[in-house]
């Protein structure tokens, strides 16, 4: 069992590594972490050196880094506490748009004992945002297989299955916070379990997206059976994973 002391800042970085790992990328470059955490690349390099010294990552300058088995264990533990916190906060009645930000605080202070009690009480399999909660003891990480919304074409019927909890801040309008973006998602009705038809797509000409990320430059218009139509800007499209429903 890992006994190495870990700071809250180090946990944040390990959590981001785990996010990349979970979505299919094991080797992560400095600029990828910098973009995802909205920090300077030099800051990331300094943290990589610290995490490498502690044995949490294998780091090669100019090539990137990946989690060691010890780093993966620690990262999984942080992610598990974060997602259990989200489930507990939902159970408490905290508004959907505020749950993630609050859980970011809880993940660093929640004890193993309380995390276990939350799991036994609620037995959650998914978070309010549709993410899978890692098992307490696991040698495997389940790689996400649902598709980004942007990969579905006009005319398709889809169900939103997950809202990605990591996003590139510079894509947001007017320096909006992540919580403000969650509020926008909620106001538009874009939550896991909701079903929509893709009415139209349009390329956002001025968008600059990253080839390595789940980011695309498509704005969309969605409609549901109740007759609601909603315009979904590309930065929201990029936070949504979906699955096809129906035969179209």
Order of alpha helices (4+ residues) and beta strands (2+ residues): alpha-alpha-alpha-beta-beta-alpha-alpha-alpha-beta-beta-alpha-beta-beta-beta-alpha-beta
